[in-house]
């Protein structure tokens, strides 16, 4: 870099009015590789207008509009004649100017190198297949973005995620997330959901299961559980009364006693992980979304002909685990929820998960007419209802949207109780 180039950059630094003009010129070089197009400063200050006048020899006022090529030409009419504008900009900003194409090419090379480096250091089938898929996708948006920002940190997170997967594939029993993380990396928090390593690991788990990436907390926890990872094994709960819960070929003795006494039983994910089966004496299970509805119905638990289960809103991983066990035994699932966007969305999700077993329970349009409240539906609730348009709950969702008011399970308690205590089904 010549002395004249450095002197020109120093001159521009001594006149702050040039800064935004030069920044816009740099953007032109980054985008086009040359000084071209128009530079516009709608809110140009007096200092910026004066800077333009000094360089181009004519007065300016806001909005300031300058031709990049004219600036380059005007620079050659000054005492800095012979300097390269691109070199001046590099000296001014203290870094090389690369076009967007050059930047992408550099990042492509960096990502490819990091993926190859990681692939050479891991041995598991899933991690290797996933790395290959990432290579074909040029690193994926998440890893690519982080590699551009911090290549070394991104490489370390990628390697750690793969090491955790390699370790997971060697374990034949459920493992807690922090234990897996500590065993593979020495850091029990490496797989925390907010870390890059944790996010990449979740992507790999979804890849392993052939699923879309987890977007919500519920989807994330479900994905963990599907892969044999206990993330929230204590606070993830589900409550039921009347189910046959088995370990091996026999009913669990403690749960058997609770069932015989018609006592409520709250199960954690940790407890469920040790069960091998769940079934209903009647071949049917009734499910409610609301805890208060569940508690009210359980006042008559001694009269139930079939078990009752409560999801407490959006089903937890524990609830899904229990429902999966019931589905595996061929149990018919009768589900009842509130008549709003959230309630119908949950019902639709469960219907999609258990398409041949789940039956909406008092969730028809006529049931909505019985329990419609004076509570208007929010915009968010209406959006969720629109998401049910192609599901088994489509007619009910349309009725609720047209009604404009939420409907609540509490107002259907007599009908729900009658179904549980009067066995009218064949």
C-alpha positions, -999 to 999 in steps of 0.1 A, spaced: 0 0 0 16 33 -11 22 63 10 -2 84 -11 -29 58 -5 -24 60 33 -23 98 31 -56 99 12 -72 76 39 -58 99 66 -73 129 48 -107 113 48 -104 104 85 -98 140 93 -131 150 77 -159 131 93 -184 142 67 -169 116 43 -176 86 65 -210 76 53 -201 84 17 -171 61 19 -192 34 37 -217 35 8 -188 33 -17 -175 2 1 -209 -14 -2 -207 -8 -40 -174 -26 -42 -186 -54 -21 -217 -59 -43 -203 -51 -77 -166 -52 -74 -163 -16 -87 -175 20 -81 -209 21 -98 -244 32 -91 -258 60 -70 -251 69 -34 -280 84 -16 -280 100 18 -316 112 24 -307 129 57 -273 142 47 -258 166 73 -242 200 64 -208 184 70 -216 156 45 -228 181 18 -197 202 24 -175 171 20 -191 163 -13 -186 199 -25 -149 198 -16 -144 166 -37 -167 173 -66 -164 211 -68 -201 220 -67 -226 227 -40 -250 200 -26 -280 199 -3 -301 171 12 -311 146 -1 -275 140 -12 -271 119 -44 -237 111 -58 -226 89 -87 -199 65 -75 -180 67 -107 -179 105 -105 -164 102 -70 -137 79 -83 -129 102 -112 -129 133 -90 -104 118 -67 -80 116 -96 -82 154 -100 -69 160 -65 -34 158 -50 -40 121 -45 -40 115 -83 -30 79 -91 -44 63 -60 -68 33 -63 -101 40 -47 -105 4 -36 -71 5 -19 -80 39 -2 -112 24 12 -93 -7 25 -68 16 42 -97 38 56 -117 9 70 -87 -13 79 -97 -44 61 -97 -59 27 -128 -54 5 -143 -86 -9 -173 -89 -32 -203 -109 -20 -193 -136 -44 -158 -138 -30 -171 -138 6 -195 -166 -2 -167 -186 -19 -144 -181 12 -172 -192 35 -179 -223 13 -143 -233 16 -142 -227 53 -174 -247 59 -162 -276 37 -129 -277 56 -146 -277 90 -171 -305 80 -142 -326 66 -122 -320 97 -151 -331 119 -159 -361 98 -124 -374 102 -127 -371 140 -160 -390 145 -170 -426 139 -208 -429 144 -230 -437 115 -255 -410 123 -230 -382 127 -212 -392 95 -244 -393 75 -255 -360 90 -222 -343 82 -225 -355 46 -260 -340 44 -247 -308 58 -219 -308 32 -245 -312 5 -265 -283 20 -233 -262 22 -234 -264 60 -270 -255 66 -281 -220 77 -273 -223 114 -238 -238 111 -230 -216 81 -240 -185 99 -220 -193 130 -189 -204 110 -189 -170 93 -190 -153 127 -166 -176 146 -151 -205 127 -132 -219 156 -162 -218 180 -184 -233 153 -160 -261 147 -157 -270 184 -195 -270 188 -199 -292 157 -174 -317 170 -190 -318 204 -224 -324 190 -211 -353 169 -192 -368 199 -225 -367 219 -243 -385 191 -215 -411 188 -218 -418 225 -256 -419 224 -255 -447 197 -234 -468 221 -259 -466 249 -287 -491 250 -308 -475 278 -323 -441 285 -298 -415 295 -302 -380 309 -291 -351 287 -266 -337 312 -250 -371 318 -247 -377 280 -232 -343 276 -207 -347 304 -196 -382 293 -190 -371 257 -175 -337 262 -166 -332 299 -192 -304 301 -227 -312 314 -240 -280 298 -226 -285 263 -260 -297 251 -281 -270 267 -308 -258 243 -294 -223 241 -259 -233 229 -248 -239 193 -237 -274 203 -272 -281 217 -289 -267 186 -268 -288 162 -274 -319 183 -311 -313 181 -308 -311 143 -289 -344 143 -316 -360 164 -343 -349 140 -322 -362 111 -318 -395 129 -355 -399 133 -363 -386 98 -383 -357 112 -385 -320 107 -366 -299 131 -381 -293 165 -396 -258 167 -414 -258 200 -404 -268 235 -428 -297 233 -414 -309 200 -379 -306 214 -386 -327 245 -405 -353 224 -375 -355 201 -352 -361 230 -374 -388 244 -378 -406 210 -340 -408 210 -338 -423 245 -327 -390 262 -343 -379 294 -343 -342 295 -370 -333 320 -378 -366 337 -391 -353 370 -413 -322 362 -428 -338 330 -460 -353 345 -493 -369 336 -521 -379 359 -545 -408 355 -569 -431 373 -577 -467 364 -549 -477 340 -531 -511 340 -494 -503 341 -469 -531 335 -433 -539 341 -423 -569 320 -452 -592 317 -468 -583 350 -488 -553 363 -468 -530 385 -479 -539 421 -479 -503 434 -499 -490 404 -522 -521 406 -532 -511 441 -539 -475 431 -560 -488 402 -580 -512 424 -586 -484 449 -596 -459 421 -570 -435 434 -554 -408 412 -518 -416 401 -494 -389 389 -466 -404 367 -433 -387 359 -413 -393 328 -388 -411 349 -415 -435 362 -428 -440 327 -394 -449 313 -394 -480 335 -428 -492 323 -431 -517 295 -468 -514 288 -501 -496 296 -537 -508 289 -573 -502 298 -595 -529 314 -623 -517 290 -601 -512 260 -610 -474 262 -594 -444 278 -610 -410 283 -587 -379 282 -594 -344 293 -572 -313 288 -583 -294 319 -570 -302 354 -602 -288 371 -624 -308 348 -604 -339 356 -605 -333 394 -643 -327 392 -649 -359 373 -626 -379 396 -650 -372 425 -670 -401 409 -639 -422 400 -655 -452 419 -682 -453 392 -659 -451 362 -661 -480 337 -629 -468 320 -598 -450 330 -595 -412 328 -563 -393 320 -554 -356 321 -529 -339 298 -530 -305 317 -530 -285 285 -505 -292 258 -494 -329 263 -461 -332 281 -435 -358 270 -447 -379 299 -483 -377 286 -472 -386 251 -452 -415 264 -482 -428 283 -504 -424 252 -479 -442 231 -479 -471 254 -517 -471 253 -517 -469 215 -493 -498 213 -519 -519 232 -546 -509 208 -565 -488 233 -592 -465 219 -585 -429 230 -614 -405 236 -602 -369 238 -620 -338 251 -606 -302 251 -617 -266 252 -633 -250 221 -606 -224 212 -576 -223 190 -553 -240 215 -578 -267 226 -587 -277 190 -551 -275 179 -541 -300 206 -569 -323 196 -559 -321 160 -522 -329 168 -532 -359 189 -556 -371 161 -527 -369 136 -504 -388 160 -530 -416 167 -551 -415 135 -568 -448 139 -573 -447 177 -582 -412 188 -619 -401 188 -629 -366 196 -651 -367 227 -679 -341 229 -660 -319 205 -686 -316 178 -702 -283 167 -733 -292 187 -711 -295 218 -697 -261 211 -732 -247 211 -737 -261 246 -706 -246 261 -701 -214 243 -690 -186 266 -690 -148 264 -651 -148 260 -641 -135 226 -614 -154 207 -581 -137 203 -563 -132 170 -538 -159 180 -566 -183 188 -583 -177 154 -550 -183 137 -547 -217 154 -583 -225 144 -574 -218 107 -546 -243 111 -572 -270 119 -590 -266 86 -576 -297 70 -579 -319 101 -606 -342 117 -616 -311 137 -623 -289 107 -661 -286 111 -658 -278 148 -630 -253 141 -652 -236 116 -681 -234 140 -659 -220 167 -644 -194 144 -679 -183 132 -691 -182 168 -663 -159 178 -664 -170 214 -645 -197 233 -662 -228 247 -651 -245 279 -651 -281 291 -664 -271 325 -698 -265 308 -699 -300 295 -692 -317 328 -726 -335 330 -722 -350 296 -686 -361 303 -695 -376 337 -724 -395 321 -701 -411 295 -677 -422 322 -703 -437 345 -729 -450 321 -713 -475 298 -734 -471 267 -708 -481 242 -707 -517 228 
